[in-house]
Amino acid sequence: MKSSIQLKNFEKFLKDSCILYKENEPLAKHTTIRIGGPASLMVFPSKEEELFEVVRRASEMEIPWNVIGGGSNLLCADEGYVGVVINLRHLKGIRVLRKEEGSTKNGGTLILEVLSGTMVGEVLSFARRQGYSGLEFLAGVPATVGGAVRMNAGAYGKTFSMFVKKVKLLKEGKIEDYQPRENDWTYRSFRREGIVVSATIGLIRVSPEEIEKNLKEIYFKRKANQPLTERTFGSAFKNPPCCYAGKLIEDCGLKGYRIGGAKVSERHANFIVNFGNAKAQDVLALLRGVQKKVWERFGIMLEPEVKFLGCSL
């Protein structure tokens, strides 16, 4: 009873503050694998100040809250989430802080501040038009900048941390500018706590031909090896130090392995596909089954790369 009253009071605060929100919004609509029940309230702050007030008020009222971005690398519970889900997709924008033209031979840098809800693809397109390079390795990845920071998104030998100069964080009721140190970054993780409000990134000037070449190479690699047109949440497991998770799963003969409406992709074994009306419980059972098979054969316990909201492995 208390929680429902608190949620009603919180909803009144949102209305009075003219902050966009939806009641009982299906989380499935906001994840790339299209799984998840309703969130009691889903809030869409579009300004830094709105985000600050939403978090402050929810914390003061002791209402459970969580944050999502582009919805990749995320599995939400079939039952949904009782509380407030803060969706950062409306907190978007790109600002040029400094631009040094240089030349395509001697370089030059473009320093951007990007709000966390901005899609990485939008930043890539912006930089491409300006003639600056760096993020091509993430072409086609449906991640927000905030998610790319938090997960230290990486592929083909590069990581997002290589381009981050500064991160603006909302933590314990304060917003701070933080310059990451090397030990703040690990494989698929940014250790510093807090909500990523924005990131300052640096890109290098190169020729338009080199940018196009990089993009084509990445696109064809992804198209050849990944189920780009299917409903997935990206890589299911982190690569262990010894080898690739996908190779271990494939060597266990698990491509096409199904539980309910979920299966291990036939194209890339480290992708879980929602090929029907999969439930979160189908995916969880599939993940556990893959872990068990790989452990039994190789003695390696795969660690999930996917994050969980309202459910756990």
PyMOL commands that set and color helices and strands:
alter all, ss='L'
color gray80, all
select helices_A, chain A and resi 2-16+27-30+48-60+88-90+120-130+136-138+145-150+160-163+182-184+208-225+245-251+280-298
alter helices_A, ss='H'
color red, helices_A
select strands_A, chain A and resi 21-26+38-43+65-68+74-76+81-87+94-99+109-115+132-133+154-155+158-159+164-171+174-178+185-186+189-190+195-205+258-259+262-264+272-274+307-309
alter strands_A, ss='S'
color yellow, strands_A
deselect
rebuild
show_as cartoon
